[in-house]
Each structure stands twice: as structure tokens, then as C-alpha cells.
Amino acid sequence: MKSFSRLKRDLALICVAILFCALVFIPAARFLIPVHAQGTQLPLGTAAAFAVLGSSAVTNTGSTVVNGDLGVRPKSSVTGFPPGIVNGTKHINDAVALQAKNDEETAYIDATTQACDVNLTGQDLGSQTLTPGVYCFSSSAQLTGELQLNSLENPASVFIFQIGSTLTTASNAIVLPINGTQACNIFWQVGSSATVGTDTAFTGNILANTSITANTGAVFDGSLYAHAGAVTLDTNTITRATCAVPTPTPTATNTATATATVTATATATATATVTATATATATITATPTATPTGIGTPTGIGTPTGTPTGAPGLPPTGSDPTGSDKAYSFNRSR
């Protein structure tokens, strides 16, 4: 009996421990933000260069600033520029606008075919914080107040909103990207028309099947594409969104720097003085050593009958029979 009582007591303690764990740990799990399957980037193609692209017309009132290209196709109506400013190129019913319209249509169809992760039909987007994924509304969508889009520190995360009919924002509404979310990865596919309230700060690209109306003072970080209707502006700023290039992780780099400085100075001075003095003196002295022929010792008394034919001191003409009648002396000093 005591053993049975002890068993009951142990079971009771185990149940209490299980209940305690459930009360402590399960509520903490409820506050985790669910991460949904991410949508994929829409293929905007050449349309990505446009901040405003309409079909029937683009109309402006006031000092609107368009940061990016502005185009219309197949109509040709663009009014209000100036006073509006386009920091880009106007493409009015030309081949560039045609290609952009085709690319925008491809992106619109792509948005409609992506699988819906969360159905928000009937809910106001204001005061919500959403993580990456595809959100759908079977009819209209409304934004009052602030909507936060949290990419969870993944700048490549994509947000897609599939809206069956209209998109409307109240005045001073905000679409706020946080934790690395990029405007270039946010897409609003609208089944009919979009109306953005006064002084709204809107983030993301609007692809409306019909028209887009931006009320006074609304600011857009993203492009406006009206597939079949007009884009109407009133003192707005529209800046086409571009995705930031990820910063690469720093890696160790070995840097070797070799500096060689060679200075060569050569000075050559050559002085050559050559003095050559040559003095040649030739003295030829000839002393006759032979007795002239034809001259004998006078006999008797009378005048000698022979007369020498050579000048005194010089050898007689003719050859020297002994070969020793001349002596040469040659002196050379240098």
C-alpha cells in the first residue's frame, strides 16, 4: 500500500514538471517570426531603367522629380514636364518604350503565377511586420499607418504582394524596409488600380494592370508601371530602385613591394696629346778615290794635255768601279 502511494506521488511530480516546462517554453516559441518560402525576383528586363512607365498617358501637376527614365506606349501623351523634372530619358511611344512595356508585362504575369504563402484578405497592412514571402489578397488591399518589411538580414529576400483588385493607402502611410530589405526586391502586383495617399512614403515597385494615381507629396522608392492605363502625378518624387552590390568579405592579402633605385653616373674625360716630331737630315759626301783616267804624269816640260771633266770635290761622271766611292750618313731624331 505504501508502495502504491509512493508511485502516485512520483507520477504527480512528473506531471507537475511537464506542466511547468509547457508553461515556460511553449509561450516563448509563439513570439518567433515565421519565415515563409521566399518569392523570386521578377524579370523586369529593360523596364528596370524606368521610374515611370504608362500606357495611355503620363500626367503631372507641380514640381515632381522623376529619377530614372519616363515612358509611355502605345499612346504619346506626356504632360506637366516641365514644371516636372526627369533625371533620365523620355521615351514617348518609341522602340525603347515598346520593349520596356513587353518586359513589364512579362514581370506582371510572373508575379501572378507565384504561389501564395499567406492570405491576408480582409486585413489592413498597417501595424504589421512581415518577413519575406508571397502575400495575397483576393480583392482589395488597404494600408493605414506603417507596414514593416523585415528581410531578416538577407538583402536578397523578396516580397511579393498579389492584390486581386485595388491598392489604396491612407495619407501619411509608410512602407518601411528594415534589417537589410531592399526596395528593388519588393513588388506590388495590383489587379486593377493603385491610389497612394497624400504624403505617403511608399517602398517597392507597383505593377498595376490599369492605372496609378499618386496624390500630393507622396514619395516612392521604386517604380510605377501602369500596364493599360495612365500614371497621374502631383508634386511627387519617384526614384527607380536599384539593388546594392553585396560587399565582399575581406580576405588576407599578401602584399610585397619592391623598390629598386639605381643611379649611375659616369664621367669620362679623355685627353690625348700626341706630338710627333721627325727630323730627317741626309748628308751625302762623296770623295773621289780614283785617279782620273787619261791623266798621267807629265813628261817633259809643257802644259798638261788632259783636263779633268768633273768639278772639284765631286765624283767624276760615270760609274764607280770600286763601289766604295760614296759614304752615307743618315741621322733621325724623334
Secondary structure, 3 states (H helix, E strand, C coil): CHHHHHHHHHHHHHHHHHHHHHHHHHHHHHCCCCCCCCCCCCCCHHHHHEEEEECCEEEEECCCEEECEEEECCCCEEECCCCCEECCCEEECCHHHHHHHHHHHHHHHHHHHCCCCEECCCCECCCEEECCEEEEECCCEEECCEEEEECCCCCCCCEEEEECCCEEECCCCEEEEECCCCHHHEEEEECCCEEECCCCEEECEEEECCCEEECCCCEEECCEEECCCEEEEECCEEECCCCCCCCCCCCCCCCCCCCCCCCCCCCCCCCCCCCCCCEEEEEEEECCCCCCCCCCCCCCCCCCCCCCCCCCCCCCCCCCCCCCCEEEEEEEEC
